Amino acid sequence: MLFAYQDINTIATDIRDTLFPKLGLQGLTLKDLMQLSLVNTMIDGRIERFFTEQAATEADIQAILNDGYWQISTENSNAAVGIHADQTLYDGAETTVNEFRWNKDGNQAISLAEFFTYFSNSTSFSTDDIQLQVLTNEGWTGMFNYLKVVAITRQSAVLTDAALDKEDEAGIRLSAGVYPLEGKRIHDFLSSKDNHYITRYIKPDAQFSAGSSGFYFTWRPENETYLLCDNTNGQDECRISPYAQPDIDYVTLDEVITPLEDVGAEIDSVNGFKLSDNIVVELIDDGFFTVRYWSNIAADEWTIQSYGVWASTGAFGQQLIRFDIPDIIRQLSDNYQFNSQKLFLVADRDFVHIGEVLLDGEEFNFSGFDIDAKEQIFAATSRDNLPPFGNCGFGNTGNANSDLYLNAVTECGGDERLTTSALDNLLDRHWVQISPDGEISAQILRDNNQWEQYRHTELETGSRSWSLGDEGYLTLTPDTNENGNYNRWALTSRDYDQRLLAFKQYRHLETGSDAPLDAIDNVMVRYYAADQLASCAIADSGWDPDTTTPVTKQTLTDYTNAAANCKQIWFDRDPRFTETLLVGQTGERSDDKALTFANDSSRYLKLSDDFSGDFFLGRYIDSDGCGFNFEIKWRLEDDGTLYYEALDGSMNERLQITDTDGLRLAIKAFNHQTRWQTDEALAYSSNEGEIWSDIITLIDAADVPDVTPIEAPPAEETPASEGDGTSDDGTSESTPPVEEDTGPDAGTILNDGKTCAYLPETPAP
């Protein structure tokens, strides 16, 4: 019965280690929890792996090391996302560790590359390579976390760290069991906290084939072993500090122990230290050496979950405090960092540090694969098996908490996250959003941890900050004067070709009451470099300045097709003109806008929300050449096309937005001039004209210059002829020839960019 209990406890602990850094419990029933795909696959896999490992037959460890065994693990942090595959061999004389890595870089395929090779007889290390310290007769001795075989038989091998000798008696004894993997699901045997992340690249029904084997290794310390992190050079990884004062580390062991009269009833008054994010350990001097273990399961409600005892002891001349972590605390603890549940505190290098004790003969286990199994795993591993890009609606709710958000991110996540380097590459880019009603907004993150908000292409004033948390969440604070409000974004999917980012968003809004508004939803953005937006020249007519007509006559149908081909619509996000974009709030003239054109900076299309029948009013203005300034009427069509025409009927034009970087708008336009229609030589119909494209920027209508056009001089009247129409010599007078129409005068509309024809000529010197 005890063995069965230990088995269940082992499975529960392993499942906890694997799942709960990725899952939260607040607000979830067991039924809710079982809806998470990660929970189902990991529980099934861990149980299958456990019973398979228990049925393993004793293996020849010498043969395994001669052939080499593989360990597969994954990395998912702000530093990198990737896969590790390490092979350990022993040829009878030297131990070799071959390390291979795949570090995710964009959307490249998974391909292992050689990273580092350790040779026990020749590889040298420095103090910079220390990973752990072990307590020996010489005090705290650095270890490099590379093992070497110092003795071996078919049943077991003795290994010690590369920094130690066999005489240090700080080695481990290793044995192994072996089991066949043929016909078993690959997912089930990648179900530990170290390697479960790789399963997202493998189809759920993928199986091992013939010839593959798994290993179940058991290792035992040769002697009682005290392990501590590397605390040299001021490193603080394993320092401890009071829960209520996390920035002030303990200096002496006496500071950690609480006198009975000072024991607090609430967590805020407890002199304890954090074992993990949700566990606080409190040592009490009450004559019974009591340890209280506080846990925070949900909603920042701390309770005493379990009790234990502590003891003051010594080893190798070091004064220590020992205590054991109860099973329930081990299972509840988020991100438990130790192999053992037997821990100690030591004052060293001016601070108190926490470490772990490995008992003589205590068993620890890990899994490995032979070369065939390793090759089959990576043959089945591909980024093509990830879910397609898109929004994931799982977990969206208007009644959210941080645990529900964690679960939604876990369920929706592919292999994308905002690493430090990935976010660095997205700084200074425009993150564009388009809402269902057409609102265009953009965020720009700057390298000083500030960010800018643009709405309807206009910068909104304010002081904003951003930060990247350890879990890869981007926190956006919309007002640094109100730090209680924030939006938290977790990247769940990315399309590199279309430059799209899909986020799961957590919105927290303080309401002034005890119940803030918390919601989970989706955000999708398209990112642009500052100079990336370009106009689309597909089917543009071209312009002939000599004839002041399009090079190619086009129809409205041609324009509709060209605009559709140029239109950048992503996941139903359709950039289009809206009344709010162009004139803001109806009846408020101060927010009316004007369009300026990148290819003609002197031209303005000034809009207003003054009505005339079915149209708004405005003006078309140009300060170049002779200038022009005439009245127009405009409207928005159902598809978001901006249509306007001159009040005198001389022209009309259509503009469609084809793309936007959130600050500027790329447009496709169709221009029709009445004179092209009335000119018999041109013979344009009312649906024919010029297709052109440009980049426009919106400015305040009030900033448009007031242009007074240079008018054409009055035509000179030809004096009427006197007499009978004959010349003095009696011959008939001929009628003066009619001048040929050469198009619009220089410097006027459609012939601008030239010196105005109406300016007086400068006399020659």
Secondary structure, DSSP 8 states (H G I E B T S, - for coil): -HHHHHHHHHHHHHHHHHHTTT---TT--HHHHHTSHHHHHHHHHHHHHHHHHHT-EE--HHHHHHH-EEEEEEEESSS-EEEEEEEEEE-SS-EEEEEEEEE--TT-----EEEEEEETTT----GGG--EEEEETTEEEEE-S-EEEEEE-SS-EEEEETT--GGG---EEEEEEEEE-TTSBTGGGS-STTTGGGGGGS-TT-B--TT-EEEEEEEEESS-EEEEE--GGG--TTB--BTT-TTS---SHHHHEEEGGG--SSGGG---EEEETTEEEEEEESSS-EEEEEEE-STT-EEEEEEEEEEEEEETTEEEEEEE--HHHHHH-TT---S-SEEEEEEETTEEEEEEEE-TT--EEEEEE-HHHHHHHHHS--GGGS--SS---TT-BSS--HHHHHHHHHHH--S----HHHHHTTTTSEEEEE-TT--EEEEEE-TTSBEEEEETTEEE-S--EEEE-TTS-EEEES-TT-TT-EEEEEEEEEETTTTEEEEEEEEEE--SSSS-EEEEEEEEEEEE-TT------TT---EETTTTEESS-EEHHHHHHHHHHH---BTTB-----HHHHH-STT-GGG-EEEEETTEEEEEEEEEEEEETTEEEEEEEE-STT-EEEEEEEEE-TTS-EEEEETTSSEEEEEEEEEE-SSSEEEEEEEEEHHHHH-TTT---TTEEEEEEEEEEEEEGGGS------------------SSSB-TTS-B-----------S-TTSTTS-SS--TTS------
